[in-house]
Amino acid sequence: MKNRRRGYILVETITAMAILSVTAVTVQRALYVATEARGLARDYSTAQLLLDNLVTEKTLQPRLVAGDGASGTFPPPNERFQFRWHLEEVPLSLPELPDHFQAEQITAAQRNFLGHMGRLEVSISWSRAGEPNQIVAETLLSPDQVWREVDGGQP
């Protein structure tokens, strides 16, 4: 009877060690995932701030040339983040004018209608734990902010 009791203690010990090992691995994995999620959330917050700053910088410029763009990296401490922006011209057609417009108003509307807008696209990309990440934003710019290439390249 004494030998059976010893074998039973061994089985209890092995079972307890197996349960403890599985629990430790599960807790370690949960901590790793939480740390990665926190880091990724911080990266997205930083990328959004950089994106907002770049969009604001471009939209506050008095004139941009359609077709322009650039790419690069940000200065430290954000050198992990790369940016790319591009401005393209979006053609517009003259909307239908109301019937009550007089001839002078129609002429003025047709003369002042520029027929285009600018579409500014900005993207921020980075890598975390070997996985690429990216956020993209686009906005429309008023026609008076966008220079067009006309008459031999003169905006």
C-alpha positions as CSV (number, residue, x, y, z in Angstrom):
1,M,0.0,0.0,0.0
2,K,2.9,2.3,0.7
3,N,4.2,2.0,-2.9
4,R,0.9,3.0,-4.4
5,R,0.8,6.2,-2.4
6,R,4.3,7.2,-3.7
7,G,3.2,6.7,-7.3
8,Y,0.1,8.7,-6.7
9,I,2.2,11.7,-5.4
10,L,4.3,11.5,-8.6
11,V,1.3,11.6,-10.8
12,E,-0.1,14.6,-8.8
13,T,3.3,16.4,-9.1
14,I,3.6,15.8,-12.9
15,T,0.0,16.9,-13.4
16,A,0.5,20.1,-11.3
17,M,3.7,20.9,-13.3
18,A,1.9,20.5,-16.6
19,I,-0.9,22.8,-15.5
20,L,1.6,25.3,-14.2
21,S,3.6,25.2,-17.4
22,V,0.5,25.7,-19.6
23,T,-0.6,28.6,-17.4
24,A,2.8,30.3,-17.5
25,V,3.0,30.0,-21.3
26,T,-0.5,31.5,-21.6
27,V,0.2,34.4,-19.3
28,Q,3.5,35.1,-21.1
29,R,1.7,35.1,-24.5
30,A,-1.0,37.4,-23.2
31,L,1.7,39.9,-21.9
32,Y,3.5,39.8,-25.2
33,V,0.2,40.5,-27.2
34,A,-0.7,43.3,-24.8
35,T,2.8,44.9,-25.2
36,E,2.6,44.6,-29.0
37,A,-0.9,46.2,-29.0
38,R,0.3,49.0,-26.8
39,G,3.3,49.7,-29.1
40,L,1.2,49.5,-32.2
41,A,-1.4,51.9,-30.7
42,R,1.5,54.3,-29.9
43,D,2.7,54.0,-33.5
44,Y,-0.7,54.8,-34.9
45,S,-1.1,57.8,-32.7
46,T,2.4,59.1,-33.7
47,A,1.6,58.4,-37.4
48,Q,-1.7,60.2,-37.2
49,L,0.0,63.2,-35.6
50,L,2.7,63.2,-38.3
51,L,0.0,62.8,-41.0
52,D,-2.0,65.7,-39.7
53,N,1.0,67.9,-39.5
54,L,2.1,67.2,-43.1
55,V,-1.5,67.7,-44.5
56,T,-1.7,71.0,-42.6
57,E,1.7,72.1,-43.8
58,K,0.7,71.4,-47.4
59,T,-2.8,72.9,-47.3
60,L,-1.5,76.1,-45.7
61,Q,0.9,76.8,-48.6
62,P,-0.6,79.5,-50.8
63,R,0.1,77.6,-54.1
64,L,1.0,74.1,-55.0
65,V,1.8,72.8,-58.5
66,A,-0.4,70.0,-59.7
67,G,1.7,66.9,-60.2
68,D,4.1,67.7,-57.4
69,G,5.0,65.2,-54.7
70,A,7.7,64.1,-52.4
71,S,8.7,61.3,-50.1
72,G,11.2,60.9,-47.3
73,T,11.6,60.1,-43.6
74,F,10.9,62.3,-40.6
75,P,13.7,63.7,-38.4
76,P,14.5,62.0,-35.1
77,P,12.8,60.8,-32.9
78,N,10.4,59.7,-35.7
79,E,12.9,58.4,-38.2
80,R,11.1,55.0,-38.3
81,F,8.2,56.7,-40.2
82,Q,8.3,57.5,-43.9
83,F,6.0,59.8,-45.7
84,R,4.8,60.3,-49.3
85,W,2.6,63.0,-50.7
86,H,1.3,63.7,-54.1
87,L,-1.0,66.5,-55.5
88,E,-3.0,65.9,-58.6
89,E,-5.5,68.0,-60.5
90,V,-9.1,66.9,-60.4
91,P,-11.1,68.3,-63.4
92,L,-14.5,69.7,-62.7
93,S,-17.3,70.7,-65.1
94,L,-19.4,73.8,-64.7
95,P,-22.5,73.0,-62.7
96,E,-25.9,73.8,-64.1
97,L,-26.7,77.4,-63.3
98,P,-30.1,78.4,-61.9
99,D,-32.7,79.7,-64.4
100,H,-33.1,83.0,-62.6
101,F,-29.4,84.0,-63.3
102,Q,-29.2,87.0,-65.6
103,A,-26.8,87.1,-68.6
104,E,-24.1,89.1,-66.7
105,Q,-24.2,86.6,-63.8
106,I,-23.9,83.6,-66.2
107,T,-21.0,85.3,-68.0
108,A,-19.3,86.1,-64.6
109,A,-19.8,82.5,-63.4
110,Q,-18.3,81.1,-66.6
111,R,-15.4,83.5,-66.5
112,N,-14.5,82.9,-62.9
113,F,-15.0,79.1,-62.9
114,L,-11.6,77.5,-62.8
115,G,-12.6,74.0,-63.8
116,H,-10.4,72.1,-61.4
117,M,-9.5,71.3,-57.8
118,G,-6.5,69.7,-56.2
119,R,-6.5,66.3,-54.6
120,L,-3.7,65.9,-52.0
121,E,-2.9,62.4,-50.9
122,V,-0.6,61.8,-48.0
123,S,0.6,58.4,-46.6
124,I,2.7,57.5,-43.6
125,S,4.3,54.1,-43.4
126,W,6.4,52.3,-40.8
127,S,7.3,48.8,-39.6
128,R,6.7,47.2,-36.3
129,A,8.0,43.7,-35.5
130,G,8.6,43.1,-39.2
131,E,5.0,43.9,-40.1
132,P,4.5,46.9,-42.4
133,N,1.8,49.5,-41.4
134,Q,0.4,52.5,-43.3
135,I,-2.2,55.2,-42.9
136,V,-3.4,57.3,-45.8
137,A,-5.4,60.6,-45.9
138,E,-6.6,62.7,-48.8
139,T,-8.2,66.1,-49.0
140,L,-9.4,68.4,-51.7
141,L,-7.8,71.8,-52.2
142,S,-9.5,74.9,-53.6
143,P,-8.7,75.8,-57.2
144,D,-6.9,78.9,-56.3
145,Q,-4.4,76.9,-54.3
146,V,-3.4,74.6,-57.2
147,W,-1.3,75.9,-60.1
148,R,-1.7,74.2,-63.4
149,E,0.8,73.6,-66.1
150,V,-0.4,75.8,-69.0
151,D,1.3,77.6,-71.9
152,G,4.6,75.8,-72.0
153,G,5.0,75.0,-68.4
154,Q,4.1,78.3,-66.7
155,P,1.7,77.8,-63.8
